Amino acid sequence: MTAALWLGVTVAVYLAARAAHARTANALLNPAIVSIAVIIALLIATRTPYERYDEGGRLLSFWLAPAVVALGLPLARQLPAIRRNAAVIAAALAAGALAGIVVAVGVALLLRASPAVVLSLAPRSATTPIAVAITARLGGLPALSAVVSIVSGAVGGLVGLVLLRRAGVRSPLATGLALGAAAHGLGTARAAGEGHREGAAAGMAMGAVGVATALIAPVIIVLVRRLGLLPG
């Protein structure tokens, strides 16, 4: 298939997934996740190299940056609520970033993963572009870090809201912060589908946790090395 045809297929698959989600309200039919799965299956079935697909996909990727900037609009509309809860939000996001790094590094060390894998898992809490940049600075494997970030975002976007509701979390602000911090872009997309407040909080959390991870992850790695748990 040509690049233009793949572009049309991608848009059609997403619209169909969105319609199915709207009709069923099933969390498992998250449009972004379903679209990714279907496109991957089509690429494998047609033996189409990703580079060929990306020739058309770049036209969609171009709009990613404007879409991220557009998250500032709902955030601006929620500034009064954010200001009232600024201290709590800052503490929660810092704790979330720290917990994500410590858990990822700790589990990798317990499983006796190689140093490169440990370094690649450290920025798991950050969205993919930030995680890749952090991993490169730490000396890990950027490709592995990208896969881990994408998978964790997909899992969080798929089951995050369900887990939050079962845990009794009903606050739009808390819901958005949790999804954005834990599930990055897909979590933010899921939160935006719930409402403007959730989407604004998720967008803010995704950016803030990315910055916090970039600052905290190198410190954690230095501490782990000083403890002799990771070869320098």
C-alpha positions, 0 to 999 in steps of 0.5 A, spaced: 500 500 500 502 507 498 503 512 504 497 515 502 493 509 503 496 507 509 494 514 512 487 513 510 487 506 513 490 509 520 484 515 520 479 510 518 481 505 524 481 510 529 474 513 527 472 506 527 475 505 534 472 511 537 465 509 534 466 503 538 468 506 544 462 511 544 457 506 543 459 501 548 463 505 553 468 499 554 474 501 557 478 495 553 476 499 547 480 505 548 481 508 541 488 509 541 490 503 544 485 499 539 488 503 533 495 501 535 493 494 535 490 494 529 495 498 525 500 493 528 496 487 526 495 490 519 503 491 518 505 484 520 499 481 515 501 485 509 509 485 511 509 492 510 516 495 513 514 501 518 519 506 514 514 505 509 508 506 513 511 512 516 512 516 510 504 517 511 504 517 518 509 523 518 503 527 516 499 525 522 505 526 527 506 533 525 500 534 529 502 531 535 506 538 537 500 542 536 496 537 540 500 537 546 500 545 546 493 545 545 493 541 552 494 548 555 487 551 553 483 546 558 489 547 563 488 554 563 481 554 564 482 550 570 488 554 573 484 556 579 483 549 582 490 548 580 492 554 584 488 552 590 491 545 590 498 547 588 502 544 594 498 537 594 499 537 586 506 538 587 507 533 592 503 528 589 507 528 582 514 528 585 512 522 589 509 519 583 515 520 579 520 518 585 516 511 586 516 510 579 523 510 578 525 506 585 520 501 583 522 500 576 530 500 578 528 496 584 525 490 581 530 490 575 536 489 580 532 484 584 531 480 578 539 481 576 538 485 570 544 487 566 546 494 568 544 497 561 537 494 562 536 497 569 538 504 566 533 503 561 528 502 566 529 508 570 525 513 566 519 509 565 515 514 569 516 519 563 513 520 556 517 516 551 521 522 548 523 524 555 524 517 557 529 516 551 533 522 552 534 520 559 536 513 557 541 516 552 544 520 558 544 515 563 548 510 558 542 505 557 538 502 551 533 508 548 530 503 544 528 499 550 526 505 554 521 507 548 518 500 548 517 500 556 514 507 556 509 505 550 507 499 554 506 502 560 502 507 557 498 503 554 497 498 560 495 504 564 491 507 559 487 501 558 486 499 566 488 505 570 481 508 570 478 502 572 483 501 578 482 508 580 474 507 580 475 501 584 479 504 589 474 509 590 477 515 587 472 520 584 475 526 584 476 529 577 483 532 579 486 526 582 483 522 576 487 526 571 493 527 575 494 519 576 492 517 569 497 523 566 503 521 571 502 513 570 500 512 563 503 518 559 500 520 553 495 514 552 493 516 559 492 523 558 488 521 552 483 517 556 483 522 561 481 527 556 475 523 554 472 523 561 472 531 561 476 537 561 478 537 568 481 530 568 484 532 561 487 538 564 490 535 570 493 529 566 496 534 561 500 537 567 502 531 570 505 528 564 509 534 563 511 535 570 513 528 571 517 528 565 521 533 568 521 530 575 524 524 572 529 527 568 532 531 575 531 525 579 533 519 575 540 520 575 540 522 582 537 515 584 542 511 579 548 515 582 546 513 589 545 505 587 552 505 584 555 508 590 551 503 594 555 498 590 548 495 587 550 497 580 557 497 576 559 504 574 
